[in-house]
């Protein structure tokens, strides 16, 4: 019988078979809560400044992803698996688009009739959606790495005190 010991890597790698990922639904919940908070902060800032902030759409994607990623990275000191991260980002996007669609249908139902039936416009929309998912994934992962660095510093402080 071959007894091999799997050593843990020194760096924070994507895959670890020894840990259990947090619930994807919990991650999606916190991403949605963070999105609402980011939207409120951006809306209040725009109101107080009396002008529209540039790139507020991407900020409302990046900020929640980084904050929630930092929370989960700092909580465990480990990266979430890539599969769980992608699933959380895609579910968050689906929930966001569903809520956006319902709000548009309620408050501006004629918009669907005003959108021209031009194929390239839909291709641009699809490209923007894919780009936003990629940006959210990268922001979440960067937030996790920041959280892990904070977790490691706390562990070092515990050892020195």
Phi and psi in degrees as GROMACS dihedral restraints (atoms count N, CA, C in turn):
[ dihedral_restraints ]
;  ai    aj    ak    al  type     phi  dphi    fc
    3     4     5     6     1   -94.9    20    10
    4     5     6     7     1   110.3    20    10
    6     7     8     9     1   -99.5    20    10
    7     8     9    10     1   109.0    20    10
    9    10    11    12     1  -115.1    20    10
   10    11    12    13     1   146.0    20    10
   12    13    14    15     1  -107.5    20    10
   13    14    15    16     1   124.2    20    10
   15    16    17    18     1   -85.7    20    10
   16    17    18    19     1   117.5    20    10
   18    19    20    21     1   -85.3    20    10
   19    20    21    22     1   145.6    20    10
   21    22    23    24     1   -76.9    20    10
   22    23    24    25     1   137.3    20    10
   24    25    26    27     1   -70.0    20    10
   25    26    27    28     1   151.6    20    10
   27    28    29    30     1   -70.8    20    10
   28    29    30    31     1   -33.0    20    10
   30    31    32    33     1   -92.1    20    10
   31    32    33    34     1   167.1    20    10
   33    34    35    36     1   -84.0    20    10
   34    35    36    37     1    95.2    20    10
   36    37    38    39     1   -94.7    20    10
   37    38    39    40     1   165.1    20    10
   39    40    41    42     1   -64.3    20    10
   40    41    42    43     1   -39.9    20    10
   42    43    44    45     1  -110.5    20    10
   43    44    45    46     1   128.2    20    10
   45    46    47    48     1  -140.5    20    10
   46    47    48    49     1   118.5    20    10
   48    49    50    51     1   -83.8    20    10
   49    50    51    52     1    -4.5    20    10
   51    52    53    54     1   -90.2    20    10
   52    53    54    55     1   -15.8    20    10
   54    55    56    57     1  -112.0    20    10
   55    56    57    58     1   162.5    20    10
   57    58    59    60     1  -109.4    20    10
   58    59    60    61     1   131.2    20    10
   60    61    62    63     1   -67.9    20    10
   61    62    63    64     1   151.3    20    10
   63    64    65    66     1   -67.3    20    10
   64    65    66    67     1   164.5    20    10
   66    67    68    69     1   -60.8    20    10
   67    68    69    70     1   130.7    20    10
   69    70    71    72     1   -62.3    20    10
   70    71    72    73     1   -37.1    20    10
   72    73    74    75     1   -67.1    20    10
   73    74    75    76     1   -33.3    20    10
   75    76    77    78     1   -67.0    20    10
   76    77    78    79     1   -41.2    20    10
   78    79    80    81     1   -62.9    20    10
   79    80    81    82     1   -45.1    20    10
   81    82    83    84     1   -62.0    20    10
   82    83    84    85     1   -41.8    20    10
   84    85    86    87     1   -58.0    20    10
   85    86    87    88     1   -49.1    20    10
   87    88    89    90     1   -68.9    20    10
   88    89    90    91     1   -31.9    20    10
   90    91    92    93     1   -64.8    20    10
   91    92    93    94     1   -40.5    20    10
   93    94    95    96     1   -65.9    20    10
   94    95    96    97     1   -43.9    20    10
   96    97    98    99     1   -61.5    20    10
   97    98    99   100     1   -45.0    20    10
   99   100   101   102     1   -64.9    20    10
  100   101   102   103     1   -34.3    20    10
  102   103   104   105     1   -65.3    20    10
  103   104   105   106     1   -42.7    20    10
  105   106   107   108     1   -63.2    20    10
  106   107   108   109     1   -44.3    20    10
  108   109   110   111     1   -62.8    20    10
  109   110   111   112     1   -43.4    20    10
  111   112   113   114     1   -63.1    20    10
  112   113   114   115     1   -41.2    20    10
  114   115   116   117     1   -62.6    20    10
  115   116   117   118     1   -41.0    20    10
  117   118   119   120     1   -65.1    20    10
  118   119   120   121     1   -42.9    20    10
  120   121   122   123     1   -63.2    20    10
  121   122   123   124     1   -43.8    20    10
  123   124   125   126     1   -64.6    20    10
  124   125   126   127     1   -42.9    20    10
  126   127   128   129     1   -62.9    20    10
  127   128   129   130     1   -44.3    20    10
  129   130   131   132     1   -64.0    20    10
  130   131   132   133     1   -42.7    20    10
  132   133   134   135     1   -62.7    20    10
  133   134   135   136     1   -42.5    20    10
  135   136   137   138     1   -64.8    20    10
  136   137   138   139     1   -37.8    20    10
  138   139   140   141     1   -66.1    20    10
  139   140   141   142     1   -46.4    20    10
  141   142   143   144     1   -67.1    20    10
  142   143   144   145     1   -36.1    20    10
  144   145   146   147     1   -83.9    20    10
  145   146   147   148     1   -13.2    20    10
  147   148   149   150     1    57.8    20    10
  148   149   150   151     1    37.0    20    10
  150   151   152   153     1  -157.9    20    10
  151   152   153   154     1   157.5    20    10
  153   154   155   156     1   -79.4    20    10
  154   155   156   157     1   133.1    20    10
  156   157   158   159     1   -78.6    20    10
  157   158   159   160     1   134.8    20    10
  159   160   161   162     1   -68.8    20    10
  160   161   162   163     1   143.7    20    10
  162   163   164   165     1    59.5    20    10
  163   164   165   166     1    28.2    20    10
  165   166   167   168     1   -65.9    20    10
  166   167   168   169     1   -25.4    20    10
  168   169   170   171     1   -65.0    20    10
  169   170   171   172     1   -43.7    20    10
  171   172   173   174     1   -73.5    20    10
  172   173   174   175     1   -33.5    20    10
  174   175   176   177     1   -63.4    20    10
  175   176   177   178     1   -38.8    20    10
  177   178   179   180     1   -72.7    20    10
  178   179   180   181     1   -10.5    20    10
  180   181   182   183     1   -94.8    20    10
  181   182   183   184     1   -44.9    20    10
  183   184   185   186     1   -70.8    20    10
  184   185   186   187     1   -46.3    20    10
  186   187   188   189     1   -59.7    20    10
  187   188   189   190     1   -51.7    20    10
  189   190   191   192     1   -61.7    20    10
  190   191   192   193     1   -40.3    20    10
  192   193   194   195     1   -62.9    20    10
  193   194   195   196     1   -42.5    20    10
  195   196   197   198     1   -68.6    20    10
  196   197   198   199     1   -42.1    20    10
  198   199   200   201     1   -64.6    20    10
  199   200   201   202     1   -47.0    20    10
  201   202   203   204     1   -68.7    20    10
  202   203   204   205     1   -38.8    20    10
  204   205   206   207     1   -61.2    20    10
  205   206   207   208     1   -42.2    20    10
  207   208   209   210     1   -64.6    20    10
  208   209   210   211     1   -37.3    20    10
  210   211   212   213     1   -61.8    20    10
  211   212   213   214     1   -50.0    20    10
  213   214   215   216     1   -71.0    20    10
  214   215   216   217     1   -33.6    20    10
  216   217   218   219     1   -68.4    20    10
  217   218   219   220     1   -39.9    20    10
  219   220   221   222     1   -75.5    20    10
  220   221   222   223     1   -20.8    20    10
  222   223   224   225     1   -75.0    20    10
  223   224   225   226     1   -42.1    20    10
  225   226   227   228     1  -110.8    20    10
  226   227   228   229     1   -21.0    20    10
  228   229   230   231     1    77.4    20    10
  229   230   231   232     1    11.6    20    10
  231   232   233   234     1  -134.1    20    10
  232   233   234   235     1   156.0    20    10
  234   235   236   237     1   -77.7    20    10
  235   236   237   238     1   145.5    20    10
  237   238   239   240     1   -76.8    20    10
  238   239   240   241     1   149.6    20    10
  240   241   242   243     1   -62.9    20    10
  241   242   243   244     1   151.9    20    10
  243   244   245   246     1   -59.4    20    10
  244   245   246   247     1   -39.6    20    10
  246   247   248   249     1   -61.1    20    10
  247   248   249   250     1   -46.7    20    10
  249   250   251   252     1   -66.0    20    10
  250   251   252   253     1   -38.0    20    10
  252   253   254   255     1   -64.0    20    10
  253   254   255   256     1   -47.1    20    10
  255   256   257   258     1   -62.0    20    10
  256   257   258   259     1   -44.0    20    10
  258   259   260   261     1   -60.7    20    10
  259   260   261   262     1   -43.2    20    10
  261   262   263   264     1   -63.3    20    10
  262   263   264   265     1   -44.0    20    10
  264   265   266   267     1   -64.4    20    10
  265   266   267   268     1   -43.8    20    10
  267   268   269   270     1   -66.8    20    10
  268   269   270   271     1   -40.2    20    10
  270   271   272   273     1   -66.7    20    10
  271   272   273   274     1   -39.8    20    10
  273   274   275   276     1   -60.2    20    10
  274   275   276   277     1   -44.3    20    10
  276   277   278   279     1   -62.9    20    10
  277   278   279   280     1   -41.4    20    10
  279   280   281   282     1   -63.5    20    10
  280   281   282   283     1   -43.9    20    10
  282   283   284   285     1   -63.6    20    10
  283   284   285   286     1   -43.4    20    10
  285   286   287   288     1   -62.0    20    10
  286   287   288   289     1   -44.7    20    10
  288   289   290   291     1   -67.8    20    10
  289   290   291   292     1   -35.7    20    10
  291   292   293   294     1   -64.1    20    10
  292   293   294   295     1   -48.4    20    10
  294   295   296   297     1   -62.8    20    10
  295   296   297   298     1   -42.9    20    10
  297   298   299   300     1   -60.0    20    10
  298   299   300   301     1   -44.8    20    10
  300   301   302   303     1   -62.6    20    10
  301   302   303   304     1   -41.7    20    10
  303   304   305   306     1   -64.6    20    10
  304   305   306   307     1   -43.5    20    10
  306   307   308   309     1   -63.9    20    10
  307   308   309   310     1   -41.3    20    10
  309   310   311   312     1   -63.2    20    10
  310   311   312   313     1   -43.6    20    10
  312   313   314   315     1   -62.2    20    10
  313   314   315   316     1   -37.6    20    10
  315   316   317   318     1   -74.9    20    10
  316   317   318   319     1   -48.6    20    10
  318   319   320   321     1   -93.3    20    10
  319   320   321   322     1   -19.4    20    10
  321   322   323   324     1  -149.2    20    10
  322   323   324   325     1    65.3    20    10
  324   325   326   327     1   -66.3    20    10
  325   326   327   328     1   -23.9    20    10
  327   328   329   330     1   -76.8    20    10
  328   329   330   331     1    -7.7    20    10
  330   331   332   333     1   -59.4    20    10
  331   332   333   334     1   -38.2    20    10
  333   334   335   336     1   -64.2    20    10
  334   335   336   337     1   -27.7    20    10
  336   337   338   339     1   -80.8    20    10
  337   338   339   340     1   -21.7    20    10
  339   340   341   342     1   -87.9    20    10
  340   341   342   343     1   -17.4    20    10
  342   343   344   345     1   -72.9    20    10
  343   344   345   346     1   123.6    20    10
  345   346   347   348     1   -67.4    20    10
  346   347   348   349     1   153.5    20    10
  348   349   350   351     1   -90.6    20    10
  349   350   351   352     1    65.7    20    10
  351   352   353   354     1  -114.1    20    10
  352   353   354   355     1   124.3    20    10
  354   355   356   357     1   -62.1    20    10
  355   356   357   358     1   -38.2    20    10
  357   358   359   360     1   -68.0    20    10
  358   359   360   361     1   -28.4    20    10
  360   361   362   363     1   -66.4    20    10
  361   362   363   364     1   -40.8    20    10
  363   364   365   366     1   -68.4    20    10
  364   365   366   367     1   -33.2    20    10
  366   367   368   369     1   -66.1    20    10
  367   368   369   370     1   -38.5    20    10
  369   370   371   372     1   -65.5    20    10
  370   371   372   373     1   -43.8    20    10
  372   373   374   375     1   -59.9    20    10
  373   374   375   376     1   -45.1    20    10
  375   376   377   378     1   -63.3    20    10
  376   377   378   379     1   -41.6    20    10
  378   379   380   381     1   -62.9    20    10
  379   380   381   382     1   -40.9    20    10
  381   382   383   384     1   -65.5    20    10
  382   383   384   385     1   -38.3    20    10
  384   385   386   387     1   -66.3    20    10
  385   386   387   388     1   -46.0    20    10
  387   388   389   390     1   -62.3    20    10
  388   389   390   391     1   -41.8    20    10
  390   391   392   393     1   -62.3    20    10
  391   392   393   394     1   -42.1    20    10
  393   394   395   396     1   -66.8    20    10
  394   395   396   397     1   -35.8    20    10
  396   397   398   399     1   -64.5    20    10
  397   398   399   400     1   -43.2    20    10
  399   400   401   402     1   -63.3    20    10
  400   401   402   403     1   -42.5    20    10
  402   403   404   405     1   -65.1    20    10
  403   404   405   406     1   -41.3    20    10
  405   406   407   408     1   -63.0    20    10
  406   407   408   409     1   -41.1    20    10
  408   409   410   411     1   -61.4    20    10
  409   410   411   412     1   -47.7    20    10
  411   412   413   414     1   -64.9    20    10
  412   413   414   415     1   -41.1    20    10
  414   415   416   417     1   -65.5    20    10
  415   416   417   418     1   -41.4    20    10
  417   418   419   420     1   -62.4    20    10
  418   419   420   421     1   -45.1    20    10
  420   421   422   423     1   -64.1    20    10
  421   422   423   424     1   -41.3    20    10
  423   424   425   426     1   -64.1    20    10
  424   425   426   427     1   -40.5    20    10
  426   427   428   429     1   -61.8    20    10
  427   428   429   430     1   -41.0    20    10
  429   430   431   432     1   -59.2    20    10
  430   431   432   433     1   -45.4    20    10
  432   433   434   435     1   -62.4    20    10
  433   434   435   436     1   -39.4    20    10
  435   436   437   438     1   -64.6    20    10
  436   437   438   439     1   -41.9    20    10
  438   439   440   441     1   -63.5    20    10
  439   440   441   442     1   -38.7    20    10
  441   442   443   444     1   -65.7    20    10
  442   443   444   445     1   -40.4    20    10
  444   445   446   447     1   -61.9    20    10
  445   446   447   448     1   -40.7    20    10
  447   448   449   450     1   -64.5    20    10
  448   449   450   451     1   -42.7    20    10
  450   451   452   453     1   -60.4    20    10
  451   452   453   454     1   -43.6    20    10
  453   454   455   456     1   -64.6    20    10
  454   455   456   457     1   -38.6    20    10
  456   457   458   459     1   -64.7    20    10
  457   458   459   460     1   -39.9    20    10
  459   460   461   462     1   -64.3    20    10
  460   461   462   463     1   -38.5    20    10
  462   463   464   465     1   -66.3    20    10
  463   464   465   466     1   -38.5    20    10
  465   466   467   468     1   -65.0    20    10
  466   467   468   469     1   -40.3    20    10
  468   469   470   471     1   -65.7    20    10
  469   470   471   472     1   -37.1    20    10
  471   472   473   474     1   -63.4    20    10
  472   473   474   475     1   -37.8    20    10
  474   475   476   477     1   -72.2    20    10
  475   476   477   478     1   -32.8    20    10
  477   478   479   480     1   -83.3    20    10
  478   479   480   481     1   -17.9    20    10
